[in-house]
Amino acid sequence: MPSPRRILAGTLALAAAVALSGCSAPAASDVPAESASSAFPVTIRSSLGDATVAAQPERVLTLGQGTADTVVALGITPVAVEADAWGGDADGYQPWVREAIEERGDALPALIAGGTEIDMDAVVAADPDLILAPQSGLTQDQFDVLSKLAPTVAYPGQAWSTPWDEQIEIIGTALGKPEEADALISGITDTLGDVAEAHPEWRDTSFAYVYTSSPGVLGVFQPSEPRAAILELMGLRTAAFVTEQPVDEGTASSTLSLENADLLDDTDLVFSWFENAENQAQIEAQPLYAQIPAVQRGSDVVIYDHQFVTAASLITPLTVPWVIDDYVELIEKAVERL
């Protein structure tokens, strides 16, 4: 059986072929201007306002998480991307994005300081004709300023809450590549579905992805959050107690507090990440946390590497093949301890 990485790579190649081959569609250089621009103008609505894209974008700037991945997978190299100081490389590029761009020989995009303090001067310098931020924390004020510079696509619901497949659909629509975007979504679901098929025993294996940022803190991610969604797509089953918890406003997570750690007693696998081994030791020194059965028997999946944590927290055409093999290995080892 081909590996998940090869399956997704083949699907990405197929998506590119749909866009570029003479068999399925004429190459871009052969398409009459009227046909090439038939997807435009297009108006995309968001919670912060509408964005009307009048013609095929040529200078795309991305903000937030995961957007650059899909833009690159759709064959476009952004002129600028948001820097990632936590999950990126020494320069601030997320490695899967950098690798994909360098592999096709394009220059790396400019890096933009994002988050709560977007570097508007850098945005102006990048001279974008489209700004994409469907999975971001843009404020209304930021959106209003950015929209004066270029059509800006924000999120359709709450900040940081756009489902992974809807993100890809939105980006595909904005770039005039809806069919290619659908192919990317199918490639991801097929790849993760193949993992589930190869591990039928995971269907009866419950999990909870928890966060423990400091002593006394304990929360859990809901199935709609990408960290949990990718595990469900690989065949694992969200522990029943998770969906019974009230969801924190504006998030896809629920705060439990450490006093309720016994909710995890019947959970087979516990996923978590720590800054480093010292941070893990600090958290696990708490008796209530140490008594979680999955922690005691070693059926917990613990991640330190910031880049891996970031990639495993996204579901994109670039992160899935970048992380999948190592993730499956970690899960297999945890399941062996049940």
N, C-alpha and C positions, 0 to 999 in steps of 0.2 A: 504494500500500500504506500503511495507517495506520501511524503511528510506534509503536515499542515502548511509549512512554509512554502513548499513547492506548489501546493494546490492554490494558495492565495496568490503566489507570484504568477501562476498561469492565468488566474482570473484577472489580475491587473493587466497582464499582457493582452488578454481578450478585450478588456475594456478599451485599451489603447487602440487595438485593432478596429474596434467598432467605430472609433473616432477617425482613424487615419487610413484604413485600408480601402482599396478600390472595390473590394468584394461587398462589404457591408454598407459602406458610404464612401463617397469620393474624398480624396485627400483634400486637406484644407486649401491648398493652392489651386485645386481644380474646381472648387465650389463657387458658383456665381455669387456676386456680392449680395443679390437679393436673397439667395438661399442661406448663405452664411450668417446673415443677420436676421433670419426669420424668427429666432427666439426672442428678439428684442423689438420694442422696449418691453421690459417686464417690471412689474411693481411687486415688491416683497414687503409684507406688513410685519411689524414687530410691536412689542409692548411699548417701545419708546417712540415709534413713528414709522412712517413708510419710507422705502427707498426705491426710487425708480431708476433702473439701469437702462440707459437709452441705446447703447450699442455694446458690441463685444469688448469687455474690459481688457486692457493691455497692461495696466500698472495696478496690481492688486496688493493691498496692505492687509495683514491679518493681525487681530488682537484676540486675547483669550487663549483657551486651550483647544488643541486638536484641529483648528481651522486650517493652519498651514499644511498639515498632513494631507488633508483632502484636496486642497488646491494643488499641491505638488503631484498627488496621485492622479489628478485630472489633467496633468501635462503642462501646468502653468507654474513658473517659478515666481513667487511674490517679489515685489521690489523691497518690501520690508516686513519683518515679523516681530512679534513681541519677544523680548529677551526673557530667558528662563534662568534666573540666578540659582534656583534650587535644584531643578531637575535637568538642567542643561550641562553642556561641557564647559571647559574653562573660559570659552568665549561667550557663552550664553545661548548657544544653539542646541536645541534638542538633537541628540545624535542621529536618530532615525530620519529626521528632516535633512540634516546636513549630509548624511550618507546618500540619500536619494537624489539630492540636488547635485552633489559632486559626481555621482555616478553618471549622470547625463551631461556633465561638462559645463553646467551653468555656473555663473558667479553667485556667490552666497548673497542673500538679501541683507539689507541694512537691518540693524537691530534697534528696536524701539523700546524704551522704558514704558511699561504699561502699568496695570493694576490701578490703584487709587489715584496715582499721579502720572497720567499719560504725558509723555514728552511731546507736546503739540508742535513745537518747533521742528522736531525730527519728523513728525508726520508731514508737515508742510514741505520739508526738504525732500521727502520721498516722492512728492507730487503724485499721489495715487489717483486713479480714476474710479476706484471701488475700494471700500473698506468693509471687511467682513469680520463680524464679531458675534456669531450666533451662540457661542458658548463662552460667555464672559460676564463681567460684573459692571459693564458700562452703566454709568449714571445718566439721568436725563440731561444734566448739564453737559456732560462729556459728549453724549450723542448729538446734542444740538450744535455744539462747536464742530464736531467731526463732519456733520452733515453739510455744513457750509463749505467744507473742503472737497468732499466727494460723496456720492451716494453711500450711505452707511447702513449695513444690515445688522441689526441687533437680534435679540432673542425673542421668541414668540410668547413666552410665558414669564416665569420668574428668572432672575439672574442665576446663572450657573445651573440651570435645570432643564436644558434642552436635551431630549433623548438623542443618543448617538446617531441613530439612523436618520432622524429628522435633521440633525446638523448637516449630514451629507446631502440630503435632499435639498435643503435650503441653499447650500453652496453650489450644488449642481445647477439649480435654477438660476442663480445669480450669474453664473459663468456661461449660461447657455448650453450646458451639458447634462441635461436631466437623465438621458438614457445611460450615459457613462456612469453617472452617480448611482443609478439603480444597480448597475453591474458591480460597482464597488461594494454596495450593501450586500448583494447576493454572495459575493466572494467571501466577505467576512462571516456571514451566517453559515455558509457552507463549510468554511474552514473550522470554525468552532463546533459546528455540528458533527464534523468528522472526528473531532476529539471525543465528543460525547459517545459517538457510535463505537469508537475503539475502547471505551471504558464504560461498558454497560453497568458495572457495579456502582458507578458514581450516582446513578439515578436514585439509589436508596441511601446516599450519603448526605447528611445535613451539614450545613455550614452557616457561620455567621462571620461577617467581616466587621471587626471592631476597631475603634480608635481609642487610644489611651494617651493623650497628649501630655498629661502630667499626673502625679499621684492623686488618687481619689476620683479621677475622671474615667468614665467608661460610656461609650456610645456604640451604636451599631448602624451600618449603612443599610438602607432599604433596597429592595430588588431593582428599583429603577435607577439607582446610582451606578455609574459604570463599573466601579470596583466590584460590586455584587453582580451586576448584569453579565459581565464577561464570564463569571464562574457558573451562572445558571446556563448560559449558552454552551458551556463546555460539559453540561450534564449534571452538575451538582445541584442539590436542592436546598433552598433557603430554609433555615430552621423555622418552625411554625411560629415561635414566639415573636420573631422579628416583625412580621406584618401586623401583629396585634398592638404594637407600641405606637403611641401618638408621634406624629412626625413634627420635628422642629420647624417652625415657620421659615419659609424661604430656603429650605434645604431638602435633601433626600435622605436624611438621617434622623436618628432618634437618640436622645440622651437617656441613659439608663441610671447612671451613677454606680459607683462600685458596690454600694450596699445591695444592689440587685444583680450581682454577678451570678447568683444561683440560677438565673434564667437560662444560663448557658450550660446547665448541668447535663442536659440530654443532647447537646450539640456535638456532632462527630468531629468536625474540623473548625478551628478558629483561625482566621486570617488577621494579621495585624502588621504594622510596620513601626520601626523604631529608628531614631536618629543613629544609634550605634549600640554596641553591646553594653556599654555603661548605662545607657538609657533603658535598655531592656531589663537589666539587672535591677535598676531602681524600681521599675514598674512591677516586676515579678517578686520583689521583696515584700510587697503588700500581701498579707495573708489571704485576703478575700480573692485577690487575683490569682495567687499561686494555687488556690484550691479549685480553680476551674478544671474540670476533668480533662479537657483537651490539652491544657497546659501541662498537667501532671503526667499524662501518658505520652506527650510529645507529638500529638496529632494537631499541632498548631503550625501554621505556615508563617514564618517570621521573615520579613524583608528589611534590609538596611539600605541597600544601594539606592540612592536618590533617583537615578535615571530609570532603574527598574521599577521603583515605586510609581514614578510618574507614568511610564509606559503602561503599567498594569492598571492604572487609574483611568485610562482612556480606551476607547474602542474606535480605532481609526484604521484606514487602509495601510498605514505605515507602522503603527505600534503593534498591531496584532502579529504580523510576521516577525517583528523584532523581538517580541517577548515570549511568544507562544511555547517554543521548545523548552526553555528554562522553566517556565511556569508549570507546564505539564509535569516535568521532572520533580519539582517541589511538591506538587499535589500527590503524585504517586508515592513519594517517600512518606508523606503524612498519612495517607490511607493505609500504608503497610503497618502503621503503629496502632491501628484500631483493634 
